[in-house]
Amino acid sequence: MDERFEPQNIDEVDQALKYFNQFHDGYVEGIDIRFENYKSINDNGVANGIGRADMTIILTVNAFPYGKDHDQLVRVEFIDVKSFEIISERDDSKHGGPDWGIGQALAMPAPHENEIFWDFYFLCDKAKYEVTCSKIVFINLGYIVK
């Protein structure tokens, strides 16, 4: 896969996920939420802050964490985010808290045209990440040097 891959449809998103083995057994290195292109005052002179901002969510994922030669970081950019939810409940009965290792990632068409629904299932049963957006971009950041 190229360093930067911008899927044009849900089939190409699925192809990228297959390339990264649905991020199975990878883990989230970081989550970044960015707001861009917002007006602080609307046309009526009323402050609207970031309520109408273009939102981008960036996940940095270690896609292949099996040993020194396989630590590979991938940045997944969710562009024009319509909605997102991160659920993480502490479950002290198992491991003392959520495990951010990834069970699998799935993408499918969202209910509205030209939107994508993404779902990360984490290894623990009480944590997940869901996002609906217009576009997903995969950027291969290369291998971690330790």
Secondary structure, DSSP 8 states (H G I E B T S, - for coil): --SEE--SSHHHHHHHHHHTGGGTT-EEEEEEEEEES--SB-TTS-B-GGGG-EEEEEEEEES--SSGGG-EEEEEEEES--EEEEEE---TTTTSS---BEEEEEEEE-SSTT-EEEEEEESSTTEEEEEEESEEEEEEEEE---
